[in-house]
Amino acid sequence: DPLPGEVSTCSTSWLHDQLEALAPKTLLAAGRFAVTTLLQTEERIGRLRGSVGSYRGTPVVVSYHPAYLLRSPQMTRVAWQDFQLLRKVLDEQTRG
């Protein structure tokens, strides 16, 4: 897990600058720290999955961290559903 100072350092202007430069159509928040940072919530990933959040106007799809999926291969199907949602949101952003 990243240290609080590391999260703080990377989630302020550095993250904003990177996302502004890249201008992604959508984001995938993979894991607790990404979810907490992008969506400013302590809500559990399991409760957020299947819905689309927003980070500074950019849609955010929530999924489990790859390390969790390696430890819990039974969740692979669930993660696949998250990637299908990501694709759907991306397609909508591309058309719109």
N, C-alpha and C positions, 0 to 999 in steps of 0.2 A: 504494500500500500504506500502511496506517496505521503510524505510528511505534510502537515498543514501548511507550512511555509512554502513548500513546492506547489501545492494546489493553488495557494493564494497568488504566488508569483506568476504562474502560467495562466490563471483564469482571469487576469485583469487585462491590461492593455495588450499584452503579447497575443493572447487568444483573439481579442477583438481585431487587432491589426491583421492577423493571419486570415481570419474569416472574411474580413473586408477585402483583402487582396485576392482571395480565392473565389469569393462570391458563390458559395455552393448553393445548389437548388434545394437541397435537403441535407440533414445530418443524421447520423446514426450514433446514439449515445449507448456505447457498449460497456456496461458495468456501472457499479454504484457511484464511483467518483465522477464519471462523465455525466451521469444523470443528475447527481447533486449539483454539479457545477453549471451545466447548461440550463437545467430547468429550475434551479434554486428551490429544491424540494428535498425533504427527507423521506418522502413516500417510497415504499418498497417497489423494486422493479416489477415484481409479479403483479402489482396493482396498476402499474402504469403501462404495461405492455398492451398492445392492441389499440392504443389511442395515440394521437399525434399531438405533441406539445409544440412549443415555439421558443426559439432563442433569437431575440432581436429580429423578429419577423421571418426567420427561416424555420421551416417545419423540422421537428425532431422526432424520430422514431426511436423507441427504447427497446433494448435487448440485453441479454446477458453477456457478460465478459467471456471471451474465448477460453480463458483459463477455467472458468466455472463449467463451461460446456465439456472441457476435457475431463474434468472430475465427475461430471454428471451427464454421461452420454445419452441418458433417457430424455434429456431436455433438448436434444438436437432438433427434434420435430417442432418443438415450440419456437426455437430460434429460427427455423426455416419459415415459419409463419410471420415472424418479425421481418425477415428479409423480403417476403412477398409484399408485406405492407409498405416497406421502404420502396420497393419497385413501383408500387401503385402510386405512392405520393410523388415519387420522382417523375413518373409519367405525367401525372396531373400538372406538375410544375413546368414540365417541358412544353406541354400543350398550351398552358395558360400564359 
